[in-house]
Amino acid sequence: MNLFDVYPLLDITPVKGQNCYIWDENGTQYLDLYGGHAVISVGHSHPHYIKRINDQLSQIGFYSNSVQIPQQKELADKLGTACGYPDYQLFLVNSGAEANENALKLASFVTGRKKMVAFKKGFHGRTSAAVAVTDNPKIVAPVNETSNAIILPFNDLALLEEQLKTNEIGGVIIEGIQGIGGIHVPNPEFLIGAEKLCKQYGALLILDEIQSGYGRSGKFFAHQYTPVKPDLITVAKGMGNGFPVGALLIAPEIKPWFGMLGTTFGGNYLACAASLAVLEIMENEKLVENAAEVGEYLINKLKNIPGIKEVRGQGLMIGLEFEQQINDIRHVLLKKHHIFTGVSGTNIIRLLSPLTLTKEQADIFVKALTETLG
Ligand SMILES: Cc1ncc(COP(=O)(O)O)c(C=O)c1O
């Protein structure tokens, strides 16, 4: 059987990973500034992460959500404390799209409304409701109903109010920092205004922190650079450091009923073990603080490199926009300097390294990029 060929693949086969480095089948070492698409939060193959998952698997690996799984509550308590939302409720799923799908569904259940507002350049996943609120018509199939999705210009409060005034909007979904769209940080006044307007007109505010959350921005959640408290927060990627896990954090006012949401695999023992290990490592190694410090250091250095049109981002979620296409730059970084980078569109390099990145590793990239552009 052939693989269904939907990905433009790099000519690299990683066989081993350790912290910020990966190795290919020939033993060549690469600095990983892409983190497998913002997923590797605590570094590749962290010993505590491996032990936590192995220990759990040797006890019990899976049972469905028809039984008590105490590790889910342990995770809810630990995550609530780590992220500053101890009074919120946790619903565990398996991926980012699934988290957003359930958040949109929940907003619709709670408000009784079917229309959702999202923003230009936003990405929320490829399942039905998530893709409908994603600003990319190329990935929306006819079956994915878009007539209930209204896509507005980013950071425009007046247009948002115009929509909310209809009293037909159930939810407003915003990325903590737009990732796939090219690293765009929302204006703080926009987030604050959106929260106020959502309250005024009875819509739920959903913060998609799937890429920007879990310490990546230098705060646990990117929206925590503002005082905003969303009704729903979605997470995935860095939460499991590669183990597929996602979640919804749900405000205490929202009451569940049996059968409202459901999943077979969500919250399984191994996903909980992986997620607990990630939080323990983040706490022990102060990784949110490290992302803030090394991110600021790297952003400042990058701003001094001639040839980059704009440097955007917060913490270790960084976009480098160029006038020209970036294929050749990325190729030289990969093949000559052995550095993995991410991409957005044709002219933006995205840096989404593990949160463990050091200043020395940041310097290695700055030197390699300066040389490549020079
Ligand atoms: C902001 C955001 N939301 C949702 C998703 C979808 O997550 P997943 O690929 O786990 O379904 C992504 C994936 O890149 C994302 O960046």
Ligand as a Chemical Component Dictionary entry (heavy atoms), coordinates in Angstrom:
data_LIG
# 
_chem_comp.id                   LIG 
_chem_comp.type                 NON-POLYMER 
_chem_comp.pdbx_formal_charge   0 
_chem_comp.three_letter_code    LIG 
# 
loop_
_chem_comp_atom.comp_id 
_chem_comp_atom.atom_id 
_chem_comp_atom.alt_atom_id 
_chem_comp_atom.type_symbol 
_chem_comp_atom.charge 
_chem_comp_atom.model_Cartn_x 
_chem_comp_atom.model_Cartn_y 
_chem_comp_atom.model_Cartn_z 
_chem_comp_atom.pdbx_ordinal 
LIG C1 C1 C 0 -3.766 27.443 16.450 1  
LIG C2 C2 C 0 -4.070 26.033 16.036 2  
LIG N1 N1 N 0 -5.279 25.521 16.277 3  
LIG C3 C3 C 0 -5.582 24.265 15.945 4  
LIG C4 C4 C 0 -4.674 23.430 15.320 5  
LIG C5 C5 C 0 -5.045 22.023 14.952 6  
LIG O1 O1 O 0 -4.376 21.122 15.760 7  
LIG P1 P1 P 0 -4.242 19.573 15.340 8  
LIG O2 O2 O 0 -3.349 19.524 14.135 9  
LIG O3 O3 O 0 -3.672 18.905 16.553 10 
LIG O4 O4 O 0 -5.611 19.090 15.027 11 
LIG C6 C6 C 0 -3.392 23.932 15.033 12 
LIG C7 C7 C 0 -2.401 23.081 14.333 13 
LIG O5 O5 O 0 -1.420 23.521 13.800 14 
LIG C8 C8 C 0 -3.085 25.265 15.396 15 
LIG O6 O6 O 0 -1.883 25.784 15.138 16 
# 
loop_
_chem_comp_bond.comp_id 
_chem_comp_bond.atom_id_1 
_chem_comp_bond.atom_id_2 
_chem_comp_bond.value_order 
_chem_comp_bond.pdbx_ordinal 
LIG C1 C2 SING 1  
LIG C2 N1 SING 2  
LIG C2 C8 DOUB 3  
LIG N1 C3 DOUB 4  
LIG C3 C4 SING 5  
LIG C4 C5 SING 6  
LIG C4 C6 DOUB 7  
LIG C5 O1 SING 8  
LIG O1 P1 SING 9  
LIG P1 O2 DOUB 10 
LIG P1 O3 SING 11 
LIG P1 O4 SING 12 
LIG C6 C7 SING 13 
LIG C6 C8 SING 14 
LIG C7 O5 DOUB 15 
LIG C8 O6 SING 16 
# 
